[in-house]
Amino acid sequence: MSIDNQIQVVLIDDDPHLRQALCQTLDLAGLKVLPLGEATGLTARLSRDWPGVVVSDIRMPGMDGLELLAELHGQDPELPVLLITGHGDVPLAVQAMRAGAYDFLEKPFASDALLDSVRRALALRRLVLDNRSLRLALSDRQQLSTRLVGHSPQMLRLREQIGALAATRADVLILGETGAGKEVVARALHDLSNRRSGPFVAINAGALAESVVESELFGHEPGAFTGAQKRRIGKFEFANGGTLFLDEIESMSLDVQVKLLRLLQERVVERLGGNQLIPLDIRIIAATKEDLRQAADQGRFRADLYYRLNVAPLRIPPLRERGEDALMLFQHFADEASSRHGLPLHELQPGQRALLLRHNWPGNVRELQNAAERFALGLELALDNTPDNPVTGVLTSTPGGLSEQVEQFEKSLIAAELTRPHSSLRSLAEALGVPRKTLHDKLRKHGLNFADSSNQGADDE
């Protein structure tokens, strides 16, 4: 059993009378003490971030104080260990100090000497843990910036929310379009939490057949249904001590939603065909691309489950709302791909940048990552032309000479302006700052068409 973080001093001495006297001294000083008669097994009970100090006699049966010091410092070299020595053991104490002991007290010693040493050791321990916490927070921020690339206000806010939620025990609901990076956010929440050493189990509810979803999630006992010949541990139970990421939660049947709601409320799981309630220490991170409130109003999703999940929602902004983040992400993924394939790095040219900024990215980050991969490989890449995303163009990592780059940039600017509403060629030309005749020639040169052709003749007169 782990030692509670409320304990400030672990006192180890095989002499019960001395142990009791020292405990009284520390208790009267307002310190919470755990007295032990032996050192064996102590290291396994102390977490690396335990905020207390250890006071131990050197000469004890079984594991002695020097052996304990070596074992404790093998786990945490910065844990203060105070050693108590008998008369004539000063050379041994000097050896202990060289081995990393914080202090030693020679019997008999005054109570004030013990209290002074313990208080100084506790102050040092608090400083060490504070510094660790600051280093970890800095590392977490750097890790988030690497995983969730972008300087847009939306991404800064998302990283701030992840940092605030990661250390809590709260279940999280991630809202985002397909390809926006929901699993990346879920993994970041896990890796920045106290559960990082536990399992991270990701499952896509939409990819599971209705006939196996309950068995996959909750597990089953032998004979629970035809073909169930042996016990199966479900995903929830397998994720015990860690995090379970459940994507496309909106695709779960209402029957499975009832069981999920019970699990969220009671933190127990019952295998199919079983009667035993298995307690779980688990964090659930659910994700959806749908409006669950609307789905609940339509009877497709349980309202009580929606309200239970919606306590800590995280919205991932679509790429089209993130401005120049698209350029940062594209270059980031292109550089990664170039390094992976052993190819030279390519910088985006002005025309290419304009094209990327005007693209609507219906597939979000996933679409952009695939585009960057093709760009890094030197392949021509035509961005999709859809009713919602009329910008078209070709990206290539070999842009050619200056004149070609200028023409490509000119074409992308005209194409971008064509996506805006214009009643006539005249208004389009005014928006671009060129004569109508010049614009007409450039449209023909670049193979672009103005939507309202009926106005072209009148405007050109």
N, C-alpha and C positions, 0 to 999 in steps of 0.2 A: 504494500500500500504506500502510495506517494506521501511525502511529508507536506503538510499544509503550508502554504506561503505565509500564513499568519505566524508560524513559528520563526522566531528570530535567532535562537541559539539552540544548537544540538550539542548536548553535554554528554561526553562518554567517559566513564570511569568505572572500573570493576569493584572499587571500594564503595559499598552502599552508604556508609556513614559520610564519607567525603562528598559523594554525589548528592546526598540530601542537603548537606550544608551549603554546597555551591549553588544548588537550585534555589534555596531560600534567599541567598544573597541576590541572585539575578531576578527572582520574583519580586522581591521588595523594591528593586530598582525599576519595576514596571516592564521587564522584559519577559516575553513568552518563551518558555524553555521546554525542550523535549529531552528528558534524561534517558540514557541508555546504558546498559551494563556491558555491552560489547560492541565492536565496530563492524563485525561481519554483516554484509548485506546493506550497509548504509548507502553506498554510492548509487545503487540501483533505485533507491527511494528518493534521491535528490534530482530534481530537474536542473538543467544547465542555467536556468534563470531564477533558481531559488534565491530569495533576497536576504538570507541569513548567513551566519558564520558557524564554524564548528570548533568546539573546544574539546580536546581529547588528551587523556593521559598517554604517555609514551609506552610505559611498561604495562602490558595487559596480556592475558592468555588469549590464544587464538591470533587474530590480527592485531598487531601492535600499532602504536601511533604513527611510526614512520611508514609502515606498509599502507596504513589508511591514507596518509598524506599523498603518497605516490599514486594511489588509486583514484583519489578525489581529483588530483591535478591532472590525471590522465583524461578525465571527463571535462574539467573546467580549471585551467591553470590559474584563473584569477579569483578562485574561491578562497577567502581568508580562513586559514586553519591555525588555531592557537594551540600550542602543545604545553602540557604540564609535565615537569620533570622532578624526579626525586633528588635528594642531596647526593652530590657526586656524579650526577648525570649531565653536567654542564657540557663536556665535550660532545656528548650525544646530541644535546640541544643545538650546539653550534652546527653540527652536521645537518640537523633538521632545517635550520635557517638557510643554510646553503642550498638545501633541496627545495626551498620555496615556502617554508612555514612563515606565517605573518609575524608571530611573536612566540616567546616561550616564557613560562612562569616557573620559578624554582620553589618547591615546597620547603618550608611553609611560606605562604605569601599573604599579603593583606587583601581584604575584600576590595578596597579601593583600587588596588593594582589590577585585579581581575576586571572590575567594571570599566576602568579607564581603557584597558586594552580592547575589551569587547566593543565599547562604544566607538572607538576609533576604527575598528575593523568594520563595523556596520556602516559607518559613514563612507568608508572606502568602497564597500560593496554597493551602496546606493549610487555612487559616482560611476562605478564600472558599468552597472546595469543601465543607467541613464545614457552613457556614451554608446553602449550597444544599441539601445533603442533608437538613438539618433542616427547611427550608422545604418541600421536596418531601414529606417524611414527613408533615408537618402537613397539607399539601394533600391527600395521599392519604387520610389518615384522615377529613378533612372530606368528600372525594368519596365514600368508602365509606359514611359515615353518611347522605349524601343518597341514594345509590343503594339501599342496604340499610337501610331504615328500621326502627328498633326498638331497645328498650332491654332486651329479655329476655336472660337469661344465654346462651341459645342463639345469639342474633344477635351478642352481643358476642364470643362465642367464634368464630363464623364469620368476622367481620370481622378478628379477630386472626389466624386461619389464612390468610385471603386475603392479608393484609399480609405474612405470613412467607413464603408460597409465591410471590408475584408476582415477586419479584426473582430467583428461581432459574430454572434451565433445566428443572426437573422437569416431566414430563407429569403431568396431573391427571385424576382420575376423580371426577366430580360425581354424587352420589346424591341423588335427590329425587323426590317425587311430581309428577304432572302439575300444571303451573301454579305450582310452588313458586318459580320464578325461576332455573332452571339457566342459561339464556343470559345473564341479568343478571350472575350470578357469573362466568361465563366471560369476558364482556366486561370486567368489573372486573379479573380476573387479567391480561388483555392490556393494558389501559390503564395499569395500575400497574407494568408490567414494562419492561425495556429494549427490548422489541419494539414499544412503543407506536407508533413511526413506521412499522412494517411493516403488512401487511394483516391484517385479522381476517376470516376466512372461516368462515361458519356454514353447516352443512348438516345436514339431518334425514335420517338414514339410513332411517327408517321411511317417509318420503314418496317414496323413490326406487323406481321399478320395478326388479325383479330384472334385467331385460334391459339396463338402462343404468347400474346402480350402479357397475360396474367402470370403465366409460368416464368417468363423472362424477368419480370419485375419482382414478383413475390416469391418465386421458387415453388417447389412441390415435393410432396412425400411419395414414396413408392405406392403405386396403385391409385393415385389421386385421379387418374383418367387413363383411358386406353393408351398403352404404350409407355406409361410412366413406370419404368422398371426399377429405377433407383432414385434416391434423393437428389434434388437439384437445388443449389443455393441461388436465390434470385439476385438481381442487380442491387436492390436496396440493401440486402443483407451483406452482399459482397463489398459494398461501399462503407460498411460500418467503420466509424472512426475517421471518415473522410468526407468527401463531397460526391453527390450524384447530380449530374447535369442531365436534365430531361428536356430535350428539344422537341418542338412541334407538339406541345402539350395539348393544343386544341384538337388534335386528331384522336385523342383517347376517348373510348366509349364512356357513356355515363356510368356504367357499372364499375369500370376501373377507376373513374373519378371518385366514386364513393369510397373505395378502398384507399386511394391516395389521400383523401381528406382525413380519414381515420389515422393513417400513418403520420400525417403532419401534426395532428392534434395530440396523439398519444405516444408517438415515437416508439411504436412496436410494429412488428410485422408477423403475419401468420401465413405459413406456407400453405399452398393448396393441398387439401386432404389432411392437414395437420390440426392439432388442437392447442399447440404450445404457442404462447405469445413471446416473441423474441425481442428484447429491448434493443433499441438502436441509438447510437450516438452518431448522428448523420446530419449533414446540411443538404437541403434540397435547393438546387438552382434550376428553375423552370424557364423555358423560353418559348416565345410565340411570335409569329408574323401577323397574327390576326388581332382584331379588337375583341378581347375576351368579354368585355362588358356588353358589347353588342351581341356576341354569341350567346351570352347568358340570357339576354332579353329575348332572344329567338328560341331559347330552350335547347340549344346545342351544347351548352357548357353550364355546369352547376354554378349557381350564383354564390353559394356558400364557399365553394372551392376558390372561386375568383376572388372573393373578399379575403380569404385566408392567404392567398398568394400575393395579393396586391399591397401588402404592408410595406415592402421595400422594392418598388419598381425601378428599373434602370432602362432608359430609352437610348438606343444607339441611333444617332442621326444618320440618315441615308447620305451617301457620298455626294449627291447633288446639292445638299445643303451645307457642305463643308468648304466651299470655295477652293482656295489654292492648296488645301490638303491633298487634292487629287494629284497635283504635280509632285508634292513631296512623296506621296505613297508610290506613284509611278516610278520615280527615280530610285526610290528605296528598293522596290521589288526588281527593277531592271538591274540595279547594281548587284543585288543578291544572285540573280540568275546568271549574270555575266561571270561572277566569281565562281559559282557552282560549275559552270560549263567551261571555265578556263578561257573566256573570251574577253577582249578589250572592252572597257567601259565606254558607253555612249552618252553624251549629254543631249538633252532635249533642245531642239532649235525653236526659235520664236513661233514659227507657224505651227509646229507640233504642240507647243504649249497652249496656244490659242485653241487648237482643235480639242485638246483634252479638257480645257476649262469649259468649253461649250457643250461637251457631250453630257448626256443626262444620266449615264451609268445605271441602267435599269437592273443590272446584276450586281451593283454596288462593288465592294472591295474585291470580291471574288472575280468579277468580270475584269476589273482593272489589273489584278494580279496576272491573269492569263494574258491580257494585252501586253503587259510589261515583259512577260516571258518571251513572247513572240518578238517584241522589239529588240530584246537583248540577243536573240538568235539571228537578227538581221533579216527577219521575214517581214514582208509587207502586211500591214494589218488594216483592213477596212473596218471602221467602227460601224456598229449596227445602225440602220436607217429604219426607224419605226415611226408610227404616227405620233407617239409621245416624244420622240427624240429625232427630229428631222435633220440634225447636223450630220453630215457625212464627210468622210475624208480618209486619207491613207497615212498611216505612220510608218516610217522606215528608219532604221538606225543608220542609214547611209544617205544623208540629205543632199549630197552633191555640192556644186559650187555655189558662190554667192548669189548669182542671178536666179538659180533654181530655188534657193531658199527664200529669196524675196518673192518670187512668184507663188510659192507654196503659202507663204504668209499672207499675201494679198488675197489668194483664193479663200483661205480660211476665214479672213475678216469679212469678206463679202458673204460667204456661206453663213456665217454667224448672224449677220444683219438680216439675211433672208428669213431667219426663223422668227423675226419680230414682225408684228402686223404693219403692213404698209398698203395704203389704198391705191397707190400708183407708183410707177417707176420714178416719177419726179420726187416723191417723198423719200424713196429709197436712196436716190442720188444725193439728196440734201443731207440725209443721215450720214452718208459716207463722205460727203464733202467733195464730190466730183461732178463734172457736167453729165447730163443725161446721156449724151452721145458716147462719151468715154465709158460710162458704166455699161451701156448696151454692148459696146465692143468687148469689154472685159468679161461680161456674162457669157458671150459667145466663145471667147478664147478659153475660158475655164470650164465650159460645158455646164454652166449653171443656168437655171431657168427661174424667171420671175413668175410668181403664182398667178397674178392678174394680168394675163397677156392682152386682154381687151383694152387696157389703158396704155400699152406701150406705144402704139402708133400715134395716138393723140399727143402723148408726152414728147415724142421725138420730133414733132413738127416744129 
